[in-house]
Amino acid sequence: MKKLVFYLIVLHFFVSVKAQTTAEITPETSLTSIQNDDRKIQDNSSDDLPWHARRFKVTAGAFFPVNNTQIQVGRNNGQNGTKIDLEDDLGFSKSSASFLAAFDWRISRRSRLGVEYFSLNRTSSKTLEREIDFGDETYEVNTRISAFFDVQIARVAYGYAILSKPKYEAGLLVGAHVLFADLGLRAQFNTAQVERNENFAFTAPLPDIGIWGEFVLGKRFGLYVNANYLALQIDNIDGRIVSYNLSLLYNVHKNFSLTAGYTGLNFKVDAIEDRLNGYLKWGYNGPTISASYTFGNHVKLYRH
């Protein structure tokens, strides 16, 4: 009986102390504690994802596009050249390989700035199966032609996140692709040792707008998508651009990740130079493989 009374006294004392402690916590204190706990959860999530939402990211890799290119170069006097399919008429390979690089800066929670660079130099040699007018030159059937097509593309884009959550972001893109293109044909005649050649080079700034999304799929996996389009005339350049990208990221270790993706871009450009009128329609798409390194502090992405 004494033991039962002792247990009841201890139980009553414990319940009284617990009730007093609970009564001392005000609603304001409870709300603050909950908010702090939520921030701590977010900070821990950042530590668990060292590759995600960092201030800076550097990327380098390879691109393996399949090309489809048409070009027409005439004279400024209005005379049109022959519309040439580079792959069919001049023997350019449809498949190729190229280097790519990118740098991303997350300015704030919702703002980001990205710079990309892509380079592709192609050459070919073929005996013509039809007559071709290219600029001031005419190349007859059965003429042995050597040709090159060198392209560098630089892109600058500003992104704004309309949705900004720890596990996903989505928003708008405003930017521009700048196309540096140079195409040349050369024919050499063995009998007279005469060489004829013609080059057409131009620079085309092509603004674009688009949408983007970035998603955390798991502790080591992320997904990025974007699509861009615009048709615009600037001075002597009339252009249209459509581009898209889908890439899957795998975090190898801490800030270092590997990315496999698929990229496509289509240009249509009419350009008037001092001596020649040119038309270029170029489309490419293919897989990309790259490595990324992120650094800098984490950008805070809140749940609410």
Buried (B, 14 or more C-beta within 10 A) or exposed (E): EEEEEEEEEEEEEEEEEEEEEEEEEEEEEEEEEEEEEEEEEBEEBBEEBBBBBBBEBEBBBEBBBBBBBBBBBBBEEEEEBBBBEBBBBBBBEEEBEBEBBBBBEBEEBBBBBBBBBBBBEBBBEBEBEEEBBBBBBBBEEEBBBBBBBBBBBBBEBEBBBEEBBBBBBBBEBBBBBBBBBBBBBBBBEEEEEEEBBBBBBBEBBBBBEBBBBBBBEEEBEBBBBBBBBBEBEEEEBBBBBBBBBBBBBBBEEEBEBBBBBEBBBBBBBBBBBEEBBBBBBBBBBBBBBBEBBBEEEBBBBEEE
